[in-house]
Amino acid sequence: MSTSGTEHAQQELREEFEMFDNWMDRYQYIIDMGKQLPDFPPEWKTEEYKIQGCQSNVWMNHSLEGETLRFQATSDAAIVSGLIAVLLRIYNDRPAGEIAQSEPHFLADLGLDKHLSPTRSNGLHAMLERIYLVARQHA
């Protein structure tokens, strides 16, 4: 069985995170990833694209090109922007069916489920829910 793109991306992230000895370095790496997010058009910063359940402001938009889902998102918080970058690395530019059937084991693999504050964890899960909802709608 060939490895899906989402599985491969999660494996790559796990290997990258293993290079860091402590959580301060991992947080910094996540923040640095967030600084590299593509620009998010200001006209998308509306209620329609806002993700509820996040303490900071998060906006996410998607488009479908053939069977491939393309996500764009941004936040006004550095660490949350980094979490968006992690999600986009795993789920962006993938077939909707593949996303819908993938398991988000990166949360445990990277330790995000244990090391994020409850509010950040809730926000991350809200973003994940949106990604999976969109994927199921288009799968």
ABEGO torsion letter per residue (X at the ends): XBBBAAAAAAAAAAAAAAABABAAAAAAAAAAAAAABBBBBAAABBAAABBBGBABBBBBBBBBBEABBBBBBBBABAAAAAAAAAAAAAABGBBAAAAAABBBAAAAAAGAAAABBAAAAAAAAAAAAAAAAAAAAAX
